[in-house]
Amino acid sequence: MDEYMSRARAWGLTCPGSPEEVGRARRWTRDVLGDCPCVEDAALIVSELSSNAVTHTASGKGAGLFHVTLALSERVVAISVMDAGGSTTGPKVEHARAADTHGRGLALVSVLAENVAVCRNSQGYTVTAELLMPPKTMRGAR
């Protein structure tokens, strides 16, 4: 597949906003990235961002949806999850106290990723995390 990796590629998956779909998004991420060295970090990030969309936004209510995008180049895997909005606050990195039962997810994502960006639009929020790769490591990605 090396001949196809001279340029960036992107894949997208739209899921119904149910908790079961988080696992589907995680499996899809592993399938797309194949034996890419950062596949497990990417799958964990997709799980966290998708869970946040389903739990904290209109994505998880009624006929809500969330959308996952993976963009892949020889140097970067960019993971974006777009939610359906409806939250009174936007996603943000929090530093949870030891007794807190939530609030650690985006902090974990920010530790794994080189860059995390939150973008608001008229439909909701898109959170993008970028994982950097050393050159020539993407040979096994599908």
C-alpha positions as CSV (number, residue, x, y, z in Angstrom):
1,M,0.0,0.0,0.0
2,D,3.1,2.3,0.1
3,E,2.4,3.7,-3.3
4,Y,-0.9,5.1,-1.9
5,M,0.6,6.7,1.1
6,S,2.4,9.5,-0.8
7,R,-0.4,11.8,0.2
8,A,-2.7,12.2,3.1
9,R,-5.8,10.0,3.2
10,A,-9.0,10.4,5.2
11,W,-11.8,8.2,6.3
12,G,-15.1,9.0,8.0
13,L,-17.7,7.1,10.0
14,T,-21.0,8.4,11.2
15,C,-22.6,6.6,14.1
16,P,-25.9,6.7,16.0
17,G,-25.4,8.2,19.4
18,S,-25.7,5.1,21.5
19,P,-23.0,3.9,23.9
20,E,-22.6,0.7,21.9
21,E,-21.5,2.7,18.9
22,V,-18.4,3.9,20.8
23,G,-17.0,0.3,20.6
24,R,-17.9,0.2,16.9
25,A,-15.9,3.5,16.3
26,R,-13.0,2.0,18.3
27,R,-12.9,-1.2,16.2
28,W,-13.3,0.8,13.0
29,T,-10.2,2.9,14.0
30,R,-8.2,-0.3,14.6
31,D,-9.3,-1.6,11.2
32,V,-8.4,1.5,9.3
33,L,-5.0,2.0,11.0
34,G,-4.0,-1.6,10.9
35,D,-0.5,-2.1,12.3
36,C,0.2,1.6,12.6
37,P,2.4,2.1,15.7
38,C,-0.1,4.5,17.3
39,V,-3.2,2.4,16.6
40,E,-3.9,1.8,20.3
41,D,-3.5,5.4,21.3
42,A,-5.7,6.4,18.4
43,A,-8.4,3.8,19.4
44,L,-8.3,5.1,23.0
45,I,-8.7,8.7,21.8
46,V,-11.6,7.7,19.6
47,S,-13.2,6.0,22.5
48,E,-12.9,9.0,24.8
49,L,-14.0,11.6,22.3
50,S,-17.0,9.4,21.1
51,S,-18.0,8.7,24.7
52,N,-17.9,12.4,25.5
53,A,-20.2,13.1,22.5
54,V,-22.7,10.4,23.4
55,T,-22.7,11.3,27.2
56,H,-22.6,15.1,27.1
57,T,-24.3,16.3,23.9
58,A,-27.4,15.9,21.8
59,S,-25.5,13.1,20.0
60,G,-26.6,10.7,22.7
61,K,-30.2,11.8,22.8
62,G,-33.0,10.6,20.5
63,A,-31.9,10.3,16.9
64,G,-28.5,12.0,17.6
65,L,-25.3,11.1,15.7
66,F,-21.6,11.6,16.1
67,H,-19.0,11.6,13.3
68,V,-15.4,10.3,13.5
69,T,-12.8,11.3,11.0
70,L,-9.3,9.8,10.7
71,A,-6.8,11.6,8.5
72,L,-3.5,9.8,7.9
73,S,-0.2,10.9,6.4
74,E,3.3,9.6,6.9
75,R,3.8,11.9,9.8
76,V,0.4,12.5,11.5
77,V,-2.7,10.7,12.4
78,A,-5.4,13.3,13.1
79,I,-8.5,12.1,14.9
80,S,-11.6,14.2,14.9
81,V,-15.0,13.6,16.6
82,M,-17.9,15.9,15.8
83,D,-20.9,16.0,18.2
84,A,-24.4,17.2,17.7
85,G,-24.2,20.1,20.1
86,G,-26.9,20.8,22.7
87,S,-24.4,21.2,25.6
88,T,-24.3,24.3,27.7
89,T,-20.5,24.1,27.9
90,G,-17.8,23.1,25.5
91,P,-15.2,20.3,25.8
92,K,-12.2,21.4,27.9
93,V,-9.3,19.7,29.6
94,E,-10.0,19.5,33.4
95,H,-7.8,18.5,36.2
96,A,-10.1,16.2,38.2
97,R,-9.7,15.7,41.9
98,A,-8.9,12.1,43.1
99,A,-12.5,11.6,44.3
100,D,-14.1,12.8,41.1
101,T,-15.7,10.1,38.9
102,H,-15.3,12.0,35.7
103,G,-13.3,14.8,34.1
104,R,-10.1,13.0,33.2
105,G,-10.8,12.0,29.6
106,L,-9.7,15.1,27.7
107,A,-6.7,15.4,30.0
108,L,-5.7,11.8,29.0
109,V,-6.2,12.7,25.3
110,S,-4.0,15.8,25.8
111,V,-1.2,13.6,27.3
112,L,-1.3,11.2,24.4
113,A,-1.7,13.7,21.6
114,E,0.8,16.2,20.3
115,N,-2.0,18.7,19.8
116,V,-5.7,18.9,20.8
117,A,-8.0,21.5,19.3
118,V,-11.7,22.2,20.1
119,C,-13.7,23.9,17.4
120,R,-17.2,25.1,17.7
121,N,-19.6,25.5,14.8
122,S,-23.3,25.9,14.4
123,Q,-24.0,22.2,14.9
124,G,-21.8,21.5,17.9
125,Y,-18.2,20.9,18.6
126,T,-15.4,19.1,16.9
127,V,-12.5,17.9,19.0
128,T,-9.3,17.0,17.0
129,A,-6.3,15.2,18.4
130,E,-3.0,14.8,16.4
131,L,-0.6,11.9,17.0
132,L,2.9,12.4,15.4
133,M,4.7,9.5,13.8
134,P,8.3,9.0,12.9
135,P,8.9,8.9,9.2
136,K,8.3,5.7,7.3
137,T,6.2,4.0,10.0
138,M,2.9,4.0,8.2
139,R,3.7,1.0,5.9
140,G,1.1,-1.2,7.5
141,A,-1.9,1.2,7.5
142,R,-4.8,0.1,5.3
